[in-house]
Amino acid sequence: MAQSPAMTPSARLSRLPAAFLAAVLLASCGATGPTAAPGSPTPVPPVGTPGAPATQAPGASPSASSSSAVCDDSVEGAPAATSDAGDPDAATYTEIEAQVQKLRGITATAPVERGVFDTAGLCAYLRQSFSAQNPAALVKATEDLYKQLLLLPEDASLEQLYLDLLTSQVAGLYDDETKHMYVVSKGGGIGPVEEITYAHEFTHALQDQKFVLKSVVGEALDQSDRSMARSALVEGDATLLMSLWAQQHLTRDELAQVATSADPASEAVLASMPAILKDPLLFPYTSGLAMSLAAFTSGGFDGVNAIYANPPDSTEQLLHTDKLAARETPIAVTFPDDLASRLGTGWKISMQDTLGEFLLGVVLGEGGAPDSTEAAAGWGGDRVALLEGPGGEMATVIDTTWDSTQEATEYAKALEPFVTKLVAAGRSATVLRPAGERAVLIVAESPDTMGRVANVLGLAG
């Protein structure tokens, strides 16, 4: 799924939610170049494992759609690649490809097969991709984690929410597994929305041919923070190119048409989604655009290309330009290899991940922290683990390290309303401070389990 992110980093779904697309295009109307990145949306989780299904989808990269259909087994459809011979819009697509190559400064080394999805076809593609690319055990563990932290309703299906979210928002995608790209068209034809989407997605194809997207983003399932940061580079680059292309090749009326294309039903789906799912949808575009725009302003697309040689390693680097310039290395936080066996017979670690500053800000915000963004700043590194034991016992550990004792103290203070919320919901929760720059949140189903986890981690006492 954008970074954020989906469960598999190999997924390059370029989702450009309609509200974001409108903001970019409205800002570009009448401009000679991109202005500034639109205002940042509310924070969200990443990709990899915990932030997995929220942020990207298997094998692809999508843009914004006005489709609002729910994606379930009752929706039937399949993508059909369209050859130039049978495509009345082939000449338009080919012209856009030439324009994008010239503007981006990358010449395609191979043709890119293209096709068109209707809403049913998109839904079918997403369902098939999700099942093929996301291990069922990982999906369940991620859902359990979110529910234990009160980030998802108890009766929610993470998979279904994810599919509904993408079906309502995606306007196009590039699949870096098959090397095919698709545009979503409810009417079957091509207009300004489909054209700008095509420019964005074809940029992904060029990126893949020049830089190899899998190598850029990586394929680790337990590095959400890094995957989201790398996805932001990919999406920010394509969004910048899309904006420049639109300014040069769409009329003012066409720009206005795209900017007002948001469907209220689609926006309602987005608004109804839990923050842990919807926020990462926008992060790669907004923060990635800001990073790409800064590089472009100083060095054109050569400046953007240079980032691929040394891509960001954390969302912290995207949130703080000084940390990106310094390439401040995240601090590695690990759990003992024998953690599960220390807990006793029948215990296992169902999942591990690194959340990062952005996702921790989301968690703090959902927990009730008055200034979650500020509280998450100063992040140095983290690791989250979901532990499962006999009889349905479950525990979550989020171990964090900070740039200073003061930053760790501020974070621990910001967790207080979250702990209160968790306890009120019947969880056992505590924040432990084993060292000045370290803070550990433990959430469990019972006080006994919470105490046992603290004990095996050497935090009890």
N, C-alpha and C positions, 0 to 999 in steps of 0.2 A: 504494500500500500504506500507519501509525500511525504521518511522519513518518515516519521514519524513517521518513514517512515513508514506501513503495513508490516505484516509479520515477516515478509521475506525481503531483504534488502535488494534482491535482484529485480523486484518489481519496480517498473518505472512508469507508474500512472501519473501523468502530468495533470493534476486536477487544478483547474483554475476556477474556483467558485465564482458564480456570476457576480456577486457583490464586489469581489476583488477585481474582476475583469472590468467592471463598470468604472471603478475608481481609477484604474490605470488609464483607461481610454478617455475618460473625462479630463484627466490631467493632461493628456497628450493633445487634445483638440486644439489646433491652432499653434502648437508649439513646434519649434524647429528641432528639438531633441528632447529626450526624456527629462522630465522635471525632477521630481524626487520620488522616492518610494512612498506609496500611500501609507496612511497611518497604520501602525501595527495593530492587528486584531488581538483579541484576548488570547493568552497563552494556552498551550496544549501539550500532549505527550508525543513521544517519538515513535520510532519504527521498531526494528529489532524484535524484542520480546515483549516487555511490558507495554511499550507504546506501539507494538507491532501493528495489529490490525487497524489501528487508527491512522497511521501514517502512510503506508504504501501498499500496493497490490502486486501480486506476482507477475513478474516479467514485463511490466509496462509503466508508462508515464502519461496521465491524463490532463485535460483542461476543463473549463466550465460548461455546464449544460443546463438547459431549462427543463430537462426531464424530471418528473417527480414521481415516477412509478415506483411502487414497492417491488423489490427484487426477491422473489421466492420461487418455489418449484412450480407454481401455477403459471409462471411467465415462460413462454417458449420462444426460442429464437436462436439464430446462429449467425455469426459474421460471414459475409461473403466477399472475398477479395474481388476487386473489380479490375479487369484488364483495361488498358487504354482503348482497345478496339470497341468495347461495349460501354464505355463511360462517356456520356455527353459532356461531362465537366473535365475531361482529361486535359484539354488544352489549358484550362484555368489552373489546374493543379501544377502542370508542368511549368507554366509561367511563374507561379509562386516559388517553385523550387529554384528556378534560375535567379530570381530576385533575392531569395534568402541566401543562396550560396555567395552571391556578390556582396551582399551586405555583411554577412558574417565572416567573409574571407576564408571560407573552407569549401573546397571543391569535393563533391561526392565522388567516392571511389567505386561505388556500385549503386545500381538502381535500387530504390526502396519500394517494395510492393505495398500498395495502398488499397483501402476499402472503406466502406461506409457501414456503420451500425445504425439500426433504428434502436429504440429504447429496449425492445425485447432482445435484440442481438447483443446489446451491451450487457444486459442483465445475465444472459446465458454465458457470455465470455467471462464476466466477473465471477460467477458461481463456479465455473469450471476451473478457472485460474486459482481461485481461493482454495478449492479442494486439492488441486494438484501441488500447490506450492507451500501450503501451510500445514505442517504436521498437526494432526488432531490433538495430540497431547499438549502441544505448545499453545494451541488455541484455547483449550480448556484451562490450562494453567494461567494464561493471561486473563481469562474471564474470571477465574477464582481470585486472582490477585486484585483485580479492579473491584470486585464485589466485597472482598474483605476490607478494602480501604474505602468503601462506600462511594466509589467512583462510578459504579454502574448499579442500576436497580437489581434487586435479587432475582426478579423474574425475567431479566433481559437476556437475550442471546447476543453475545458479542459478534458472532458471524453475521447474524441477520441485520443487526444495526449497521455494521460496516458495509454490507452489500446495499442496504437501502440508502445509506449516505452517499456512496459512490454512484449508484444508479441515478440519484437525483442531481448530482453535481458535475459529473464528468462529461466533457464535450469532445474529447478526443484522447488518443493514447498512442504511444510508441512502445512496441513490445521488443525488448532487447534480447529476448530468447529467439523469436522467430524472425526478427528484423522487419516486421510488418508494422504499418501504422494505420490508424483508423480515425475517422471523424464521425461524430454522432450527429445524425440529422433526422429530426422527427418527420420532416416532409420529404426527405429523399433527395432534395436538391442542394445547391450550394449558394450561400449568401455571404454577407460580411462576417457573420459569426463563424461560419465554417471556414472561411478564408483565413481569418486571423488564427483560428485553431490550427489550421493546416501549417501555417508559418511556424507556429510554436512547436508542433510535433515534428516537422521536418528538421527543425534545428536539433532536436534530440537525435534524429538519425545521423546528422552530420557530426554531432558530438561523439556518438558511439563509434563512427568510422574513424575519427581522428584520435580520440582519447580512450576508447573502450570503457563504456559506462560501468560495467561490472568491476573493472579494476579501480575506477575512481571511487565508487561508493562502497565496494566491498560486499561480501556475501555472508558475513558473520550474523548469526541470529541473536547474539547476546551483546551487541554494541549499538543500541538504539541511538545514543547521543551522537556518536561518530557518524552513523548512517544518516541521521537527520541533517547534520552539518554538511556532509558531502552532497546530499540530495539538494540542499539549498543552493549549492554552487551550480548544479545542473539546471535546476528550475529557474534560478535567478538569471542565468545566462540566457535561457530560452525566453523568459519573460521580457528581458531587456530587448532582445532581438525582435520579438513580437511587437513591442511598443514602437520601435524604430520603423519596422516594416509598415505598421498601420499608419504612422504619420506620413510616410512617403507614398503609400499606395491606396489608401482609402480616402474617400471624400469626407468632408465635414458631416454630411448627412449620414454616410455609412458609419462613421465613428459614433455618431449619436445613436444610430440604430443598434449597434453592438452594446453601447453603454446602457441602453434601456431595455436590453433583452431578457433581463432577469425575470423568471416566472415566480409569482408569489408562492405557489405551492412548493416549488423547489426551495425557495428561501425558508419556508416554514419547516421543511424537513431538516435543513441545516440548523435552524434555531432550536429545534426540539432535541437535537442530539446532545448527549453528555459531553461536557467540555473535554474529557479525556480522549474523545474521538474527533470532535470537530476542530479543536484548536490547532492540532498539528497539520490539518489540511491546508491552512494558510501560511504557516510559518516558513516553509521553504520558499514561497513566492515573495513574501514581503521582505524577510531578512535576506534572502538570496538576491533579490533585486537590488536592495541597498548595497550589498557587497559588490555585485557586478557593476552597478552604476558608478560606484566610487573608482573601481579599477578602470572602467571605460573612460571616465572623465579625465583621468590622468594619462592613460596610455592606449585608448581605443580598445578594439577587441584583442590586440596583442597583450594588453594588460590583463584582460579576462583570461586569455589563454595561459598566462603565467601562473594563475592560481591553480590550474590543473596540475602543474608540476609540483605544487606544494599545497594541497587542498586542506581546508580546515579540519581539525580533529575533534571539535566540540561545539555545541551550540553556544557555549560561553564566548567563543571567539567571534561568533556572529553578533552576539548581543553587546560586545565591547570591542570597539575597533582597535584599541590599544593592545588588547590581548591577541587579536588576530595578527596585528603587525609584528608582535613579539613571538607569535606562534607558541603561546604559553601552553606547555604540555600538561594535560590532565594528570592528576595523581592517581596511580593505580590502587584500587581498593579491592581486596580479595577476602574470600571466606576460606576456612580450613578445608582441605580436600576431604577430610574424614568427618565433616560436620554432621552429615546424616547419621553415620554410625555412632557418633557420640550421643546423639539424641536417643538411640535405642533401636530395637528391632522394629522393622516395619516403616521406618522413617526414610524419606527421600527428598532430594532437592528437585522440585518439579521444574523450576526455571531460575535463571539468573540473568541479570542485565545491568547495564550502566544507564541511568536515567539522564543525568546532566542537568545543567542549570535551568534550561527551559522547562523540562518536564517537572522538575522539583517545584518550580514556580506554579505550575498548574495544580499539582497536588496540594501545595500550601493554600492556593486560592480556593480550591474546592473544600479545604478543611476550615476555611473561615479566617485565614490570616488577613489582617487589614491592609497590608502592603506586601503581597506575595512576591512581586517582582524584586523589590528592594531586599526582602529577606533571602531570596535565592542568590542574590549577587554575592560575590566572594566565595562562590563554590570552588572547591579544589579538585574533588573527585568523589565518586560514590559507587556503591554496588547494592543491588536489591536482590533478595532471594525469597522464593516462595517455598516453604517447607510443608510437607504433608506427611501425616503419620496415621497410625491405626485408629479406627473408629471415627474417621472424619476429622481428626484433629488437624489444625492448620495454623501456620504462623508466617508472618511476613517480617523480614528484617531489611531496613534501609540504613546502611552504614555509610556515613558521609565524613569527609574531611574538608577543612576550610582554609582560606588564606591566612586567617588569624584567629586567635581565641575570641576576639570580639565578634567576628563574623559568625563563628560557631554558636556563640551565645545568642546572637540575634536570631539565627535560624531556630535554635531550640525554643526560644521565646515565641516565635511565630507558630511553632507546632502545638502550643498549649491549647488553642481552641479546637484544633484537630483531634487531639487526645480526648478532650471533653466530649466532642461529637462521637468519637468511636466508642467511648465508655457508655454514653447514653444509648447507643445502638446495641449494647450487649457485648461489645468486644472488650478484651483486656489490652491495654496499651500503656506504654511508658517511653520516656525519652531518657537515655543514659548518656553520661558525659565521662567516658573513661580517660580522656586526655583533653588538654586545652583546645586543640583544633579539631576535635572529633566529636560527633554527636550521632547516636544510634537510636533509631525508632524501632521498637518491637511491638507488633500487633499480633494477638493470638485469640483463640477461641475461649481460652480459660486462663485464670491466673497461674495454674500449675504449669501449663504449657509455656506461658510467657516466662515464668521463672526458670524453667528447664532450658529454654533457648538462651536466656541471659547467662545461665551458669556454664553451658558448654562453650559459649563465646568468651568466657572469662570476664563477664561484666557484672556478675552478681556480687553482692557484698555490701 
